[in-house]
Amino acid sequence: MTSNKEPMMSHKRRSSATGVLIFIVGGGVAMLILLGLAATFFSIPSLSQQQSLRQKTLGAFPLPTTSALPTATVAPAPKSGLIDPTFPVSHLTYSATPFTSTVASSTPGPFGGLEFPPRGQIVFTCTPEGYNQLCLMNADGSNYIRLTNHKANDYYPSLARDGQSIFFVSNRSFQFEVYVTKTDGSDLRQLTHQIGNVTAPELSPNGRQIVFALKKDGDSSIWLAGADGSTPHPITDDQWDEIDPTWSPDGQRIAFAAVRGGYVELFSMKPDGSDIRQETQGVYGIGGRSSWSPDGTKLVFYAGPKDDRDIYVVEIVTGQITRLTRGGNNTGPCFSPDGHWISFSSSRDGDHEIYIMQADGSHVTQLTENSYDDWQPRWGP
């Protein structure tokens, strides 16, 4: 009996030893996995830490002295320092008081007695029934009409210099293409076809070319096409995410916004994409839409934290920046053709409505008062 039990005991001892070895090895592997996970967990920063790190890293990069285009040289603007719009700095001035406005109700209404009352017409994006549509009104708020009524998004409108045509983009053909229509809503024509998603079209002062931003397989770049949409071609590449182009009054330059050096800034260039000049430097939270003054000496733009944007003007030669609004989340400014007024949208009454103010920030007047958003105003004759 003894000889029969010994092999069984030996087998049990071997099994026990094997079990101990497996436990030790398995426990070691588990410990290594736990240590690896702990190291990974504590080495990955939170989302806010990643954003802070990204801002610090991007902010450490110097502003480029050349663009990606071989023939284009970026001339830095004659400004310095990061501008926080909540604090005054040496080249930032203030001229407005917060949340003061009147509501236009009739003509002459709040504009009676002014030496230069608002003239011309303003086209803008309105959002009845949940779709972006085109609306038009006189610059004093009268004669409000809706131009498009389509279950698609029509936006980024701009008026031709003769005041007879409106250029805009629509996704009624599934991607955003450039369209043109008369100011009475007739003669609608599609100008681009399957070249990518287009935004911010604008006819040149001489009526021969359209400039627009196009997003295709990456970031946006600036493109030109004939006034009829023919021969579309890029004049910048897409590595800087360039948006919202607008012609200077003489047609010699195009202003646009781009991310260069870690921040969105305003730039300008010749229509062939050369001679890129930086017009702002370090202005915090610049949005895309800008507009030239009629004499070409200034650009009006908006900047600031999300949902708390303000309107600014920069002098092209000196770099002097003037803040025109104080609160209200103001966006999309545009000079009037005579340079005495600026249109913009603001959510100071709860939703986005169209306002105008004099070019020094005074006489702020609300033009629309709807239950839906009105935004992206562009002024024309």
Secondary structure, DSSP 8 states (H G I E B T S, - for coil): -HHHHHHHHHHHHHHHHHHHHHHHHHHHHHHHHHHHHHHHHHHS--HHHHHHHHHHHHHHS---SB-SSTT-B-B--S--S-B-TTS--TTEEE---TT--EE--SSSGGGTT-SS---SEEEEEE-GGGS-EEEEEETTS-S-EE----SS-EEEEEE-TTSSEEEEEE-TTSS-EEEEEETTS-S-EE---SS-EEEEEEE-TTSSEEEEEEE-SSSEEEEEEETTS-S-EESS-STT--EEEEE-TTSS-EEEEEEETTEEEEEEE-TTS-S-EE---SBTT--S-EEE-TTSSEEEEEESSTT--EEEEEETTT--EEE---SS-EEEEEE-TTSSEEEEEE-TTSS-EEEEEETTS-S-EE----SS-EEEEEEE-
